[in-house]
Amino acid sequence: MKEVSEYKQLRRQNGMVGGVCGGLAAFFGISAFWFRLLFLILLLPGGVPGLLPYVLLWIIIPKA
């Protein structure tokens, strides 16, 4: 049986703004650059499609 510490946990990391992109990157094992780029692209059509998910994730994901 695996211990709890062996499981990946989604946590915000110390990052540029809220640590959401860093936390997502650590959880999925990819660079935070790609998540930052995704949220930046989602901001282009008016802000809400990128800002709203980021703020919701900032509230939902616990800090490390």
PQR file with spaces between the fields and no chain letter, atoms N, CA, C, O and H, PARSE charges and radii, in Angstrom:
ATOM       1  N    MET     1       0.836   -1.186    0.000 -0.4000 1.5000
ATOM       2  CA   MET     1       0.000    0.000    0.000 -0.0000 2.0000
ATOM       3  C    MET     1       0.881    1.249    0.000  0.5500 1.7000
ATOM       4  O    MET     1       1.856    1.323    0.748 -0.5500 1.4000
ATOM       5  N    LYS     2       0.544    2.218   -0.827 -0.4000 1.5000
ATOM       6  CA   LYS     2       1.329    3.447   -0.909 -0.0000 2.0000
ATOM       7  C    LYS     2       0.969    4.390    0.234  0.5500 1.7000
ATOM       8  O    LYS     2      -0.174    4.458    0.686 -0.5500 1.4000
ATOM       9  H    LYS     2      -0.249    2.158   -1.434  0.4000 1.0000
ATOM      10  N    GLU     3       1.986    5.109    0.679 -0.4000 1.5000
ATOM      11  CA   GLU     3       1.741    6.120    1.697 -0.0000 2.0000
ATOM      12  C    GLU     3       1.239    7.384    1.034  0.5500 1.7000
ATOM      13  O    GLU     3       1.410    7.572   -0.170 -0.5500 1.4000
ATOM      14  H    GLU     3       2.915    5.054    0.312  0.4000 1.0000
ATOM      15  N    VAL     4       0.628    8.242    1.809 -0.4000 1.5000
ATOM      16  CA   VAL     4       0.054    9.474    1.272 -0.0000 2.0000
ATOM      17  C    VAL     4       1.120   10.355    0.644  0.5500 1.7000
ATOM      18  O    VAL     4       0.843   11.028   -0.349 -0.5500 1.4000
ATOM      19  H    VAL     4       0.490    8.089    2.787  0.4000 1.0000
ATOM      20  N    SER     5       2.326   10.372    1.188 -0.4000 1.5000
ATOM      21  CA   SER     5       3.378   11.242    0.675 -0.0000 2.0000
ATOM      22  C    SER     5       3.834   10.858   -0.732  0.5500 1.7000
ATOM      23  O    SER     5       4.453   11.674   -1.415 -0.5500 1.4000
ATOM      24  H    SER     5       2.550    9.826    1.995  0.4000 1.0000
ATOM      25  N    GLU     6       3.541    9.627   -1.183 -0.4000 1.5000
ATOM      26  CA   GLU     6       3.950    9.196   -2.510 -0.0000 2.0000
ATOM      27  C    GLU     6       3.002    9.686   -3.597  0.5500 1.7000
ATOM      28  O    GLU     6       3.360    9.664   -4.775 -0.5500 1.4000
ATOM      29  H    GLU     6       3.039    8.964   -0.628  0.4000 1.0000
ATOM      30  N    TYR     7       1.816   10.122   -3.233 -0.4000 1.5000
ATOM      31  CA   TYR     7       0.850   10.612   -4.206 -0.0000 2.0000
ATOM      32  C    TYR     7       1.145   12.068   -4.549  0.5500 1.7000
ATOM      33  O    TYR     7       1.595   12.845   -3.706 -0.5500 1.4000
ATOM      34  H    TYR     7       1.525   10.140   -2.276  0.4000 1.0000
ATOM      35  N    LYS     8       0.881   12.418   -5.804 -0.4000 1.5000
ATOM      36  CA   LYS     8       1.006   13.817   -6.193 -0.0000 2.0000
ATOM      37  C    LYS     8      -0.137   14.604   -5.582  0.5500 1.7000
ATOM      38  O    LYS     8      -1.283   14.155   -5.580 -0.5500 1.4000
ATOM      39  H    LYS     8       0.516   11.787   -6.488  0.4000 1.0000
ATOM      40  N    GLN     9       0.178   15.770   -5.068 -0.4000 1.5000
ATOM      41  CA   GLN     9      -0.850   16.641   -4.523 -0.0000 2.0000
ATOM      42  C    GLN     9      -0.778   17.972   -5.256  0.5500 1.7000
ATOM      43  O    GLN     9       0.299   18.529   -5.467 -0.5500 1.4000
ATOM      44  H    GLN     9       1.109   16.135   -5.069  0.4000 1.0000
ATOM      45  N    LEU    10      -1.940   18.466   -5.634 -0.4000 1.5000
ATOM      46  CA   LEU    10      -2.007   19.742   -6.327 -0.0000 2.0000
ATOM      47  C    LEU    10      -1.949   20.852   -5.288  0.5500 1.7000
ATOM      48  O    LEU    10      -2.870   21.006   -4.486 -0.5500 1.4000
ATOM      49  H    LEU    10      -2.815   18.014   -5.462  0.4000 1.0000
ATOM      50  N    ARG    11      -0.879   21.614   -5.300 -0.4000 1.5000
ATOM      51  CA   ARG    11      -0.662   22.720   -4.373 -0.0000 2.0000
ATOM      52  C    ARG    11      -0.124   23.909   -5.132  0.5500 1.7000
ATOM      53  O    ARG    11       0.606   23.752   -6.110 -0.5500 1.4000
ATOM      54  H    ARG    11      -0.130   21.488   -5.951  0.4000 1.0000
ATOM      55  N    ARG    12      -0.484   25.107   -4.680 -0.4000 1.5000
ATOM      56  CA   ARG    12       0.094   26.311   -5.279 -0.0000 2.0000
ATOM      57  C    ARG    12       1.550   26.424   -4.854  0.5500 1.7000
ATOM      58  O    ARG    12       1.901   26.128   -3.712 -0.5500 1.4000
ATOM      59  H    ARG    12      -1.077   25.235   -3.885  0.4000 1.0000
ATOM      60  N    GLN    13       2.387   26.852   -5.781 -0.4000 1.5000
ATOM      61  CA   GLN    13       3.813   27.044   -5.520 -0.0000 2.0000
ATOM      62  C    GLN    13       4.086   28.528   -5.372  0.5500 1.7000
ATOM      63  O    GLN    13       3.264   29.359   -5.759 -0.5500 1.4000
ATOM      64  H    GLN    13       2.102   27.092   -6.709  0.4000 1.0000
ATOM      65  N    ASN    14       5.235   28.861   -4.816 -0.4000 1.5000
ATOM      66  CA   ASN    14       5.643   30.265   -4.805 -0.0000 2.0000
ATOM      67  C    ASN    14       5.942   30.636   -6.242  0.5500 1.7000
ATOM      68  O    ASN    14       6.851   30.087   -6.864 -0.5500 1.4000
ATOM      69  H    ASN    14       5.903   28.186   -4.502  0.4000 1.0000
ATOM      70  N    GLY    15       5.172   31.570   -6.760 -0.4000 1.5000
ATOM      71  CA   GLY    15       5.314   31.898   -8.172 -0.0000 2.0000
ATOM      72  C    GLY    15       5.187   33.379   -8.439  0.5500 1.7000
ATOM      73  O    GLY    15       5.326   34.204   -7.536 -0.5500 1.4000
ATOM      74  H    GLY    15       4.433   32.016   -6.255  0.4000 1.0000
ATOM      75  N    MET    16       4.923   33.706   -9.687 -0.4000 1.5000
ATOM      76  CA   MET    16       4.868   35.097  -10.104 -0.0000 2.0000
ATOM      77  C    MET    16       3.686   35.841   -9.490  0.5500 1.7000
ATOM      78  O    MET    16       3.861   36.938   -8.960 -0.5500 1.4000
ATOM      79  H    MET    16       4.811   33.035  -10.420  0.4000 1.0000
ATOM      80  N    VAL    17       2.511   35.276   -9.551 -0.4000 1.5000
ATOM      81  CA   VAL    17       1.332   35.971   -9.022 -0.0000 2.0000
ATOM      82  C    VAL    17       0.744   35.183   -7.861  0.5500 1.7000
ATOM      83  O    VAL    17       0.905   35.568   -6.703 -0.5500 1.4000
ATOM      84  H    VAL    17       2.369   34.385   -9.981  0.4000 1.0000
ATOM      85  N    GLY    18       0.070   34.095   -8.161 -0.4000 1.5000
ATOM      86  CA   GLY    18      -0.576   33.329   -7.105 -0.0000 2.0000
ATOM      87  C    GLY    18      -0.008   31.937   -6.938  0.5500 1.7000
ATOM      88  O    GLY    18      -0.388   31.228   -6.006 -0.5500 1.4000
ATOM      89  H    GLY    18      -0.061   33.782   -9.102  0.4000 1.0000
ATOM      90  N    GLY    19       0.884   31.530   -7.805 -0.4000 1.5000
ATOM      91  CA   GLY    19       1.467   30.210   -7.729 -0.0000 2.0000
ATOM      92  C    GLY    19       0.643   29.131   -8.404  0.5500 1.7000
ATOM      93  O    GLY    19       0.964   27.947   -8.300 -0.5500 1.4000
ATOM      94  H    GLY    19       1.193   32.106   -8.562  0.4000 1.0000
ATOM      95  N    VAL    20      -0.418   29.529   -9.097 -0.4000 1.5000
ATOM      96  CA   VAL    20      -1.303   28.561   -9.739 -0.0000 2.0000
ATOM      97  C    VAL    20      -0.570   27.839  -10.866  0.5500 1.7000
ATOM      98  O    VAL    20      -0.615   26.610  -10.933 -0.5500 1.4000
ATOM      99  H    VAL    20      -0.679   30.491   -9.182  0.4000 1.0000
ATOM     100  N    CYS    21       0.087   28.555  -11.733 -0.4000 1.5000
ATOM     101  CA   CYS    21       0.776   27.929  -12.868 -0.0000 2.0000
ATOM     102  C    CYS    21       1.912   27.029  -12.394  0.5500 1.7000
ATOM     103  O    CYS    21       2.119   25.947  -12.944 -0.5500 1.4000
ATOM     104  H    CYS    21       0.123   29.553  -11.679  0.4000 1.0000
ATOM     105  N    GLY    22       2.648   27.470  -11.378 -0.4000 1.5000
ATOM     106  CA   GLY    22       3.722   26.647  -10.835 -0.0000 2.0000
ATOM     107  C    GLY    22       3.199   25.372  -10.208  0.5500 1.7000
ATOM     108  O    GLY    22       3.809   24.312  -10.350 -0.5500 1.4000
ATOM     109  H    GLY    22       2.480   28.349  -10.931  0.4000 1.0000
ATOM     110  N    GLY    23       2.082   25.463   -9.519 -0.4000 1.5000
ATOM     111  CA   GLY    23       1.474   24.288   -8.911 -0.0000 2.0000
ATOM     112  C    GLY    23       0.955   23.309   -9.940  0.5500 1.7000
ATOM     113  O    GLY    23       1.141   22.100   -9.807 -0.5500 1.4000
ATOM     114  H    GLY    23       1.587   26.324   -9.404  0.4000 1.0000
ATOM     115  N    LEU    24       0.302   23.830  -10.969 -0.4000 1.5000
ATOM     116  CA   LEU    24      -0.185   22.971  -12.047 -0.0000 2.0000
ATOM     117  C    LEU    24       0.971   22.304  -12.774  0.5500 1.7000
ATOM     118  O    LEU    24       0.895   21.128  -13.127 -0.5500 1.4000
ATOM     119  H    LEU    24       0.151   24.812  -11.078  0.4000 1.0000
ATOM     120  N    ALA    25       2.050   23.062  -12.998 -0.4000 1.5000
ATOM     121  CA   ALA    25       3.218   22.519  -13.686 -0.0000 2.0000
ATOM     122  C    ALA    25       3.867   21.406  -12.873  0.5500 1.7000
ATOM     123  O    ALA    25       4.256   20.381  -13.433 -0.5500 1.4000
ATOM     124  H    ALA    25       2.112   24.018  -12.711  0.4000 1.0000
ATOM     125  N    ALA    26       3.988   21.592  -11.567 -0.4000 1.5000
ATOM     126  CA   ALA    26       4.577   20.564  -10.714 -0.0000 2.0000
ATOM     127  C    ALA    26       3.692   19.319  -10.683  0.5500 1.7000
ATOM     128  O    ALA    26       4.201   18.198  -10.670 -0.5500 1.4000
ATOM     129  H    ALA    26       3.671   22.424  -11.112  0.4000 1.0000
ATOM     130  N    PHE    27       2.397   19.505  -10.671 -0.4000 1.5000
ATOM     131  CA   PHE    27       1.468   18.378  -10.618 -0.0000 2.0000
ATOM     132  C    PHE    27       1.517   17.556  -11.901  0.5500 1.7000
ATOM     133  O    PHE    27       1.525   16.326  -11.853 -0.5500 1.4000
ATOM     134  H    PHE    27       1.984   20.416  -10.681  0.4000 1.0000
ATOM     135  N    PHE    28       1.549   18.233  -13.048 -0.4000 1.5000
ATOM     136  CA   PHE    28       1.539   17.530  -14.325 -0.0000 2.0000
ATOM     137  C    PHE    28       2.944   17.212  -14.850  0.5500 1.7000
ATOM     138  O    PHE    28       3.083   16.485  -15.834 -0.5500 1.4000
ATOM     139  H    PHE    28       1.542   19.232  -13.087  0.4000 1.0000
ATOM     140  N    GLY    29       3.977   17.745  -14.208 -0.4000 1.5000
ATOM     141  CA   GLY    29       5.344   17.429  -14.593 -0.0000 2.0000
ATOM     142  C    GLY    29       5.825   18.120  -15.849  0.5500 1.7000
ATOM     143  O    GLY    29       6.668   17.581  -16.566 -0.5500 1.4000
ATOM     144  H    GLY    29       3.864   18.336  -13.408  0.4000 1.0000
ATOM     145  N    ILE    30       5.308   19.300  -16.129 -0.4000 1.5000
ATOM     146  CA   ILE    30       5.773   20.072  -17.283 -0.0000 2.0000
ATOM     147  C    ILE    30       6.178   21.462  -16.816  0.5500 1.7000
ATOM     148  O    ILE    30       6.006   21.803  -15.646 -0.5500 1.4000
ATOM     149  H    ILE    30       4.624   19.738  -15.546  0.4000 1.0000
ATOM     150  N    SER    31       6.707   22.251  -17.714 -0.4000 1.5000
ATOM     151  CA   SER    31       7.171   23.592  -17.389 -0.0000 2.0000
ATOM     152  C    SER    31       6.000   24.535  -17.111  0.5500 1.7000
ATOM     153  O    SER    31       4.955   24.455  -17.756 -0.5500 1.4000
ATOM     154  H    SER    31       6.847   21.974  -18.665  0.4000 1.0000
ATOM     155  N    ALA    32       6.193   25.421  -16.148 -0.4000 1.5000
ATOM     156  CA   ALA    32       5.171   26.412  -15.817 -0.0000 2.0000
ATOM     157  C    ALA    32       4.945   27.381  -16.979  0.5500 1.7000
ATOM     158  O    ALA    32       3.893   28.013  -17.073 -0.5500 1.4000
ATOM     159  H    ALA    32       7.043   25.486  -15.623  0.4000 1.0000
ATOM     160  N    PHE    33       5.932   27.492  -17.857 -0.4000 1.5000
ATOM     161  CA   PHE    33       5.808   28.367  -19.029 -0.0000 2.0000
ATOM     162  C    PHE    33       4.555   28.043  -19.832  0.5500 1.7000
ATOM     163  O    PHE    33       3.858   28.949  -20.289 -0.5500 1.4000
ATOM     164  H    PHE    33       6.786   26.978  -17.781  0.4000 1.0000
ATOM     165  N    TRP    34       4.266   26.758  -20.006 -0.4000 1.5000
ATOM     166  CA   TRP    34       3.132   26.357  -20.843 -0.0000 2.0000
ATOM     167  C    TRP    34       1.804   26.754  -20.219  0.5500 1.7000
ATOM     168  O    TRP    34       0.881   27.144  -20.934 -0.5500 1.4000
ATOM     169  H    TRP    34       4.831   26.022  -19.635  0.4000 1.0000
ATOM     170  N    PHE    35       1.691   26.663  -18.903 -0.4000 1.5000
ATOM     171  CA   PHE    35       0.460   27.095  -18.243 -0.0000 2.0000
ATOM     172  C    PHE    35       0.334   28.611  -18.270  0.5500 1.7000
ATOM     173  O    PHE    35      -0.766   29.138  -18.434 -0.5500 1.4000
ATOM     174  H    PHE    35       2.440   26.346  -18.323  0.4000 1.0000
ATOM     175  N    ARG    36       1.451   29.318  -18.112 -0.4000 1.5000
ATOM     176  CA   ARG    36       1.414   30.789  -18.199 -0.0000 2.0000
ATOM     177  C    ARG    36       0.999   31.223  -19.603  0.5500 1.7000
ATOM     178  O    ARG    36       0.212   32.155  -19.769 -0.5500 1.4000
ATOM     179  H    ARG    36       2.345   28.889  -17.979  0.4000 1.0000
ATOM     180  N    LEU    37       1.536   30.538  -20.607 -0.4000 1.5000
ATOM     181  CA   LEU    37       1.173   30.842  -21.988 -0.0000 2.0000
ATOM     182  C    LEU    37      -0.311   30.574  -22.230  0.5500 1.7000
ATOM     183  O    LEU    37      -0.981   31.372  -22.886 -0.5500 1.4000
ATOM     184  H    LEU    37       2.176   29.781  -20.472  0.4000 1.0000
ATOM     185  N    LEU    38      -0.827   29.471  -21.713 -0.4000 1.5000
ATOM     186  CA   LEU    38      -2.238   29.140  -21.858 -0.0000 2.0000
ATOM     187  C    LEU    38      -3.124   30.228  -21.249  0.5500 1.7000
ATOM     188  O    LEU    38      -4.065   30.687  -21.896 -0.5500 1.4000
ATOM     189  H    LEU    38      -0.282   28.823  -21.181  0.4000 1.0000
ATOM     190  N    PHE    39      -2.835   30.647  -20.016 -0.4000 1.5000
ATOM     191  CA   PHE    39      -3.644   31.687  -19.384 -0.0000 2.0000
ATOM     192  C    PHE    39      -3.496   33.024  -20.116  0.5500 1.7000
ATOM     193  O    PHE    39      -4.454   33.794  -20.191 -0.5500 1.4000
ATOM     194  H    PHE    39      -2.070   30.274  -19.491  0.4000 1.0000
ATOM     195  N    LEU    40      -2.314   33.306  -20.653 -0.4000 1.5000
ATOM     196  CA   LEU    40      -2.121   34.535  -21.430 -0.0000 2.0000
ATOM     197  C    LEU    40      -2.958   34.509  -22.702  0.5500 1.7000
ATOM     198  O    LEU    40      -3.590   35.509  -23.045 -0.5500 1.4000
ATOM     199  H    LEU    40      -1.536   32.681  -20.593  0.4000 1.0000
ATOM     200  N    ILE    41      -2.971   33.382  -23.403 -0.4000 1.5000
ATOM     201  CA   ILE    41      -3.783   33.255  -24.618 -0.0000 2.0000
ATOM     202  C    ILE    41      -5.260   33.390  -24.285  0.5500 1.7000
ATOM     203  O    ILE    41      -6.010   34.011  -25.038 -0.5500 1.4000
ATOM     204  H    ILE    41      -2.458   32.571  -23.124  0.4000 1.0000
ATOM     205  N    LEU    42      -5.692   32.809  -23.153 -0.4000 1.5000
ATOM     206  CA   LEU    42      -7.091   32.918  -22.746 -0.0000 2.0000
ATOM     207  C    LEU    42      -7.474   34.342  -22.343  0.5500 1.7000
ATOM     208  O    LEU    42      -8.656   34.688  -22.362 -0.5500 1.4000
ATOM     209  H    LEU    42      -5.083   32.304  -22.541  0.4000 1.0000
ATOM     210  N    LEU    43      -6.498   35.169  -21.981 -0.4000 1.5000
ATOM     211  CA   LEU    43      -6.780   36.565  -21.639 -0.0000 2.0000
ATOM     212  C    LEU    43      -7.064   37.429  -22.872  0.5500 1.7000
ATOM     213  O    LEU    43      -7.739   38.453  -22.762 -0.5500 1.4000
ATOM     214  H    LEU    43      -5.538   34.888  -21.966  0.4000 1.0000
ATOM     215  N    LEU    44      -6.563   37.033  -24.027 -0.4000 1.5000
ATOM     216  CA   LEU    44      -6.663   37.864  -25.230 -0.0000 2.0000
ATOM     217  C    LEU    44      -8.090   38.160  -25.687  0.5500 1.7000
ATOM     218  O    LEU    44      -8.345   39.287  -26.113 -0.5500 1.4000
ATOM     219  H    LEU    44      -6.015   36.201  -24.116  0.4000 1.0000
ATOM     220  N    PRO    45      -9.040   37.214  -25.627 -0.5600 1.5000
ATOM     221  CA   PRO    45     -10.373   37.526  -26.143  0.2800 2.0000
ATOM     222  C    PRO    45     -11.229   38.399  -25.230  0.5500 1.7000
ATOM     223  O    PRO    45     -12.436   38.496  -25.453 -0.5500 1.4000
ATOM     224  N    GLY    46     -10.668   39.023  -24.237 -0.4000 1.5000
ATOM     225  CA   GLY    46     -11.454   39.923  -23.408 -0.0000 2.0000
ATOM     226  C    GLY    46     -11.139   39.838  -21.934  0.5500 1.7000
ATOM     227  O    GLY    46     -11.710   40.586  -21.141 -0.5500 1.4000
ATOM     228  H    GLY    46      -9.688   38.945  -24.057  0.4000 1.0000
ATOM     229  N    GLY    47     -10.248   38.950  -21.545 -0.4000 1.5000
ATOM     230  CA   GLY    47      -9.825   38.872  -20.163 -0.0000 2.0000
ATOM     231  C    GLY    47     -10.536   37.827  -19.328  0.5500 1.7000
ATOM     232  O    GLY    47      -9.890   37.066  -18.608 -0.5500 1.4000
ATOM     233  H    GLY    47      -9.783   38.342  -22.189  0.4000 1.0000
ATOM     234  N    VAL    48     -11.854   37.778  -19.412 -0.4000 1.5000
ATOM     235  CA   VAL    48     -12.629   36.886  -18.540 -0.0000 2.0000
ATOM     236  C    VAL    48     -12.298   35.408  -18.765  0.5500 1.7000
ATOM     237  O    VAL    48     -12.178   34.674  -17.784 -0.5500 1.4000
ATOM     238  H    VAL    48     -12.379   38.396  -19.997  0.4000 1.0000
ATOM     239  N    PRO    49     -12.143   34.927  -20.022 -0.5600 1.5000
ATOM     240  CA   PRO    49     -11.843   33.499  -20.206  0.2800 2.0000
ATOM     241  C    PRO    49     -10.525   33.059  -19.574  0.5500 1.7000
ATOM     242  O    PRO    49     -10.354   31.873  -19.294 -0.5500 1.4000
ATOM     243  N    GLY    50      -9.611   33.957  -19.346 -0.4000 1.5000
ATOM     244  CA   GLY    50      -8.347   33.595  -18.708 -0.0000 2.0000
ATOM     245  C    GLY    50      -8.297   33.974  -17.248  0.5500 1.7000
ATOM     246  O    GLY    50      -7.705   33.260  -16.439 -0.5500 1.4000
ATOM     247  H    GLY    50      -9.750   34.921  -19.574  0.4000 1.0000
ATOM     248  N    LEU    51      -8.909   35.082  -16.904 -0.4000 1.5000
ATOM     249  CA   LEU    51      -8.848   35.579  -15.531 -0.0000 2.0000
ATOM     250  C    LEU    51      -9.740   34.775  -14.592  0.5500 1.7000
ATOM     251  O    LEU    51      -9.334   34.459  -13.474 -0.5500 1.4000
ATOM     252  H    LEU    51      -9.390   35.662  -17.561  0.4000 1.0000
ATOM     253  N    LEU    52     -10.922   34.449  -15.024 -0.4000 1.5000
ATOM     254  CA   LEU    52     -11.869   33.734  -14.168 -0.0000 2.0000
ATOM     255  C    LEU    52     -11.353   32.354  -13.751  0.5500 1.7000
ATOM     256  O    LEU    52     -11.387   32.044  -12.560 -0.5500 1.4000
ATOM     257  H    LEU    52     -11.252   34.706  -15.933  0.4000 1.0000
ATOM     258  N    PRO    53     -10.876   31.509  -14.679 -0.5600 1.5000
ATOM     259  CA   PRO    53     -10.344   30.207  -14.235  0.2800 2.0000
ATOM     260  C    PRO    53      -9.129   30.358  -13.317  0.5500 1.7000
ATOM     261  O    PRO    53      -8.964   29.585  -12.373 -0.5500 1.4000
ATOM     262  N    TYR    54      -8.277   31.354  -13.595 -0.4000 1.5000
ATOM     263  CA   TYR    54      -7.090   31.553  -12.768 -0.0000 2.0000
ATOM     264  C    TYR    54      -7.483   31.923  -11.339  0.5500 1.7000
ATOM     265  O    TYR    54      -6.939   31.375  -10.380 -0.5500 1.4000
ATOM     266  H    TYR    54      -8.412   31.981  -14.362  0.4000 1.0000
ATOM     267  N    VAL    55      -8.420   32.844  -11.201 -0.4000 1.5000
ATOM     268  CA   VAL    55      -8.864   33.269   -9.870 -0.0000 2.0000
ATOM     269  C    VAL    55      -9.552   32.118   -9.141  0.5500 1.7000
ATOM     270  O    VAL    55      -9.339   31.928   -7.943 -0.5500 1.4000
ATOM     271  H    VAL    55      -8.862   33.289  -11.979  0.4000 1.0000
ATOM     272  N    LEU    56     -10.374   31.351   -9.853 -0.4000 1.5000
ATOM     273  CA   LEU    56     -11.038   30.199   -9.226 -0.0000 2.0000
ATOM     274  C    LEU    56     -10.006   29.167   -8.750  0.5500 1.7000
ATOM     275  O    LEU    56     -10.120   28.636   -7.646 -0.5500 1.4000
ATOM     276  H    LEU    56     -10.548   31.506  -10.825  0.4000 1.0000
ATOM     277  N    LEU    57      -9.012   28.889   -9.577 -0.4000 1.5000
ATOM     278  CA   LEU    57      -7.968   27.946   -9.172 -0.0000 2.0000
ATOM     279  C    LEU    57      -7.164   28.490   -8.002  0.5500 1.7000
ATOM     280  O    LEU    57      -6.742   27.728   -7.132 -0.5500 1.4000
ATOM     281  H    LEU    57      -8.919   29.320  -10.475  0.4000 1.0000
ATOM     282  N    TRP    58      -6.948   29.807   -7.973 -0.4000 1.5000
ATOM     283  CA   TRP    58      -6.219   30.452   -6.886 -0.0000 2.0000
ATOM     284  C    TRP    58      -6.972   30.247   -5.564  0.5500 1.7000
ATOM     285  O    TRP    58      -6.359   30.043   -4.516 -0.5500 1.4000
ATOM     286  H    TRP    58      -7.291   30.425   -8.679  0.4000 1.0000
ATOM     287  N    ILE    59      -8.280   30.301   -5.627 -0.4000 1.5000
ATOM     288  CA   ILE    59      -9.102   30.127   -4.428 -0.0000 2.0000
ATOM     289  C    ILE    59      -9.190   28.647   -4.025  0.5500 1.7000
ATOM     290  O    ILE    59      -9.131   28.320   -2.840 -0.5500 1.4000
ATOM     291  H    ILE    59      -8.778   30.466   -6.478  0.4000 1.0000
ATOM     292  N    ILE    60      -9.331   27.760   -5.014 -0.4000 1.5000
ATOM     293  CA   ILE    60      -9.576   26.345   -4.749 -0.0000 2.0000
ATOM     294  C    ILE    60      -8.316   25.588   -4.340  0.5500 1.7000
ATOM     295  O    ILE    60      -8.355   24.786   -3.407 -0.5500 1.4000
ATOM     296  H    ILE    60      -9.379   28.026   -5.977  0.4000 1.0000
ATOM     297  N    ILE    61      -7.204   25.831   -5.021 -0.4000 1.5000
ATOM     298  CA   ILE    61      -5.971   25.061   -4.779 -0.0000 2.0000
ATOM     299  C    ILE    61      -5.314   25.565   -3.485  0.5500 1.7000
ATOM     300  O    ILE    61      -5.056   26.762   -3.353 -0.5500 1.4000
ATOM     301  H    ILE    61      -7.172   26.483   -5.779  0.4000 1.0000
ATOM     302  N    PRO    62      -5.046   24.672   -2.538 -0.5600 1.5000
ATOM     303  CA   PRO    62      -4.404   25.101   -1.295  0.2800 2.0000
ATOM     304  C    PRO    62      -2.942   25.475   -1.504  0.5500 1.7000
ATOM     305  O    PRO    62      -2.287   24.972   -2.416 -0.5500 1.4000
ATOM     306  N    LYS    63      -2.442   26.358   -0.656 -0.4000 1.5000
ATOM     307  CA   LYS    63      -1.048   26.778   -0.738 -0.0000 2.0000
ATOM     308  C    LYS    63      -0.149   25.684   -0.187  0.5500 1.7000
ATOM     309  O    LYS    63      -0.510   24.988    0.762 -0.5500 1.4000
ATOM     310  H    LYS    63      -2.975   26.767    0.085  0.4000 1.0000
ATOM     311  N    ALA    64       1.019   25.538   -0.786 -0.4000 1.5000
ATOM     312  CA   ALA    64       1.968   24.471   -0.383 -0.0000 2.0000
ATOM     313  C    ALA    64       2.459   24.655    1.032  0.5500 1.7000
ATOM     314  O    ALA    64       3.254   23.852    1.519 -0.5500 1.4000
ATOM     315  H    ALA    64       1.313   26.103   -1.557  0.4000 1.0000
